[in-house]
């Protein structure tokens, strides 16, 4: 059962929407019930903006999408171009099998070695211990707590702001000669 990581395609819209609509998944995300397939079709059919470092990956096993993760610009302002927001989700039946770790490694490799990203940011519900442990394992640090950050199942829930700085700032090599 090999895991394939790849860029999401327009044909993945249904699978991504179903994953994000899963009642065991969406409460842990900043999503709402009943994910909109057409919205995902639109997102996945829209070509990336030239020069954008944005990346949206899916994890596939035996032809089935079981996870997704993305890096998205944190802001459009010139002074925030070095920062990207991360989101990640894995089907409940595939959790604990290394899928999130594989997606995390791929996104961080891309951010660190190809996309000129200095800072990766994320927001996670404060009671999502499994996700918090994953983020900490990959160098994310707690930067603060957002009180009553989002409505989840009729209750306002706190979230943590976490971020990871590039572990080794890119070097400028002198030209030979």
Residue pairs with C-beta under 8 A, 6 or more apart in sequence:
1 61
1 62
2 61
3 59
3 60
3 61
3 98
3 99
3 102
4 59
4 60
4 61
5 57
5 58
5 59
5 60
5 102
5 103
5 106
6 57
6 58
6 60
7 55
7 56
7 57
7 58
8 16
8 44
8 56
8 57
8 58
8 68
9 44
10 41
10 44
10 45
12 40
12 44
12 58
12 65
13 37
13 40
13 41
13 43
13 44
14 37
14 40
15 58
15 64
15 65
16 35
16 40
16 44
16 58
16 65
16 68
17 35
17 36
17 37
17 39
17 40
18 35
19 25
19 65
19 66
19 67
19 68
19 89
19 91
20 26
20 29
20 31
20 35
20 68
20 89
21 31
21 33
21 34
21 35
22 91
22 92
23 33
24 92
25 31
25 89
25 90
25 91
25 92
26 32
26 33
26 35
27 152
27 153
28 89
28 125
28 128
28 131
29 87
29 89
30 123
30 150
43 56
44 56
48 54
52 73
53 71
53 73
53 84
53 111
53 115
53 116
53 117
54 70
54 71
54 72
54 73
54 84
55 70
55 71
55 107
55 110
55 115
56 68
56 69
56 70
56 71
57 68
57 69
57 70
57 103
57 106
57 107
58 65
58 67
58 68
59 65
59 66
59 67
59 68
59 69
59 90
59 94
59 99
59 102
59 103
60 66
61 94
61 99
66 90
66 91
66 93
66 94
66 99
67 88
67 89
67 90
67 91
67 94
67 99
67 100
67 103
68 88
68 89
68 103
69 86
69 87
69 88
69 89
69 100
69 103
69 104
69 106
69 107
70 86
70 87
70 88
70 107
71 84
71 85
71 86
71 107
71 110
71 111
71 115
71 117
71 120
72 84
72 85
72 86
72 87
73 80
73 81
73 83
73 84
73 85
74 80
74 83
74 84
74 85
74 119
74 121
75 81
75 83
82 116
82 117
82 118
82 119
83 117
83 118
83 119
83 120
83 121
84 111
84 115
84 117
84 119
84 120
84 121
85 120
85 121
85 122
86 107
86 120
86 121
86 122
87 122
88 100
88 103
88 104
88 107
88 131
90 99
90 100
90 103
95 130
100 131
100 134
101 134
101 137
104 134
104 138
105 138
107 120
108 120
108 138
108 164
111 117
111 120
111 166
112 166
112 167
112 168
116 170
117 166
118 165
118 166
118 169
119 163
119 164
119 165
119 166
120 140
120 163
120 164
121 161
121 162
121 163
122 135
122 140
122 161
122 162
122 163
123 146
123 149
123 159
123 160
123 161
123 162
124 131
124 132
124 135
124 159
124 160
124 162
125 131
125 149
125 150
125 152
125 157
125 158
125 159
125 160
126 145
126 157
126 158
126 159
126 160
127 157
132 160
132 162
135 162
135 164
138 164
139 164
139 167
140 162
140 163
140 164
141 162
141 163
141 164
142 160
142 161
142 162
143 160
143 161
143 162
143 163
144 160
144 161
145 158
145 159
145 160
145 161
146 158
146 159
146 160
146 161
147 158
148 156
148 157
148 158
149 156
149 157
149 158
149 159
150 156
150 157
150 159
151 157
